[in-house]
Amino acid sequence: MKQTTPIIELNSIRKIYGKGDSAVNALRNVNISINKGEMLAIMGPSGSGKSTLLNIMGLLDDLTEGNYKLFGSSVKGISSKDKASLRNMKLGFIVQDFALVEKYTVEQNIEIPFAYLKKRISKEEKNEKIKEVLKKLDIESKRYELVCNLSGGQRQRVSIARAIINEPEIILADEPTGSLDSKTAKEIINVLKELNNRGKTVVIITHDKNIAESCNRMINIKDGIII
């Protein structure tokens, strides 16, 4: 039997904000191992530490104590520049409010990650990648539309397109359906499941049990502790 490879390993993670009497323990002794190709849901109430955990996984926040291995290597001591490069090439982020540039078209939003590539790619290759991702997400007809004119579901598809344009290995989604109606939410989860079926590792932060149950595995967190 082939052994699965942990792509994310969190060991004895603590995250403390502030100092002294005002210190807040956002995460306490968190241990999580996520295998390559998993689709994992992290559930918990507001203020439980879900987003802090995802931000640490995504190299957007530093841990206070513990060890974090990403792709088998500790992230301790990695420079800000290298973290930015990892985020751009290996990690795709999807957030609840879409985080799109309103005055840009769909194409212009999807192109943003190209600007941070170490290796420049040709106009033809960019065009081919954009065409492919738009087709994959069924928004080809919206390519030149301003994102401010799109529905919530279409905007989240644009957000997903931007997240996967550089073909990251890991997709981190923070409440990706939080501002969508139930029908559209189901469509977006199906998109994420399809990406997972293609081999992407998907981690979803959610408070929706139905969404969590559509994943392979579910972790519950409360007051910064895995329960």
Order of alpha helices (4+ residues) and beta strands (2+ residues): beta-beta-beta-alpha-beta-beta-alpha-beta-alpha-alpha-alpha-beta-alpha-beta-alpha-beta-beta
